[in-house]
């Protein structure tokens, strides 16, 4: 099969692989920074083997984008370990709020009235997450998830400022940076066999192969299709954790997640229609 002839299928595969992150991270028994670093190290090797060395420009937007990517993945690991998988992924999907704000500052793309309405909807959803009786760790997990969403939004904006670079080059650089920063904090004892299997699956499939599929497909699909397919990840992520580990999202989390995902999806659809990509 020629991958570039089936871009929608590749995006579906990427979303499906991304959705396994919550489950696999929870299966690994190691400290947060070690998990983030090893996952990215394996992902970097996987991407290099599949794509070869990409063309790095080391421009300011690319380096900053790599830093934003490192923040995104490290904070998501922290959020997933400290709170529920549902809270971690739903709160990360507040990213479109920050994209609208950062776009006004850095890209001169100013929010519309609809953007402001959707921001309010998403913020109302965020408030519902904090209605739960959270432990201190759970509260910090929610904060890490929100910060991960902000880091991801920064990555999106910085990628758009790179005229002569591809997303996969920044992602690969970000994985290398994450490994270099986080792996020195790996602690003894080393994890057991189950944890190593989880780390390999995280690096090879959930982060490495998924971004290869995404990079090959994203420029060959309509913006509307990419937006709608992207909503698969936050729906499946907590589902796998619930089915296999028995972690059930609270009613507040489900209500808040519904509002956040609705705002993200509606903004994506609206943006796609305005750009004429539908």
PyMOL commands that set and color helices and strands:
alter all, ss='L'
color gray80, all
select helices_A, chain A and resi 3-5+7-18+21-27+32-51+60-82+85-92+95-107+113-129+136-160+167-185+193-220+223-245+251-274
alter helices_A, ss='H'
color red, helices_A
deselect
rebuild
show_as cartoon
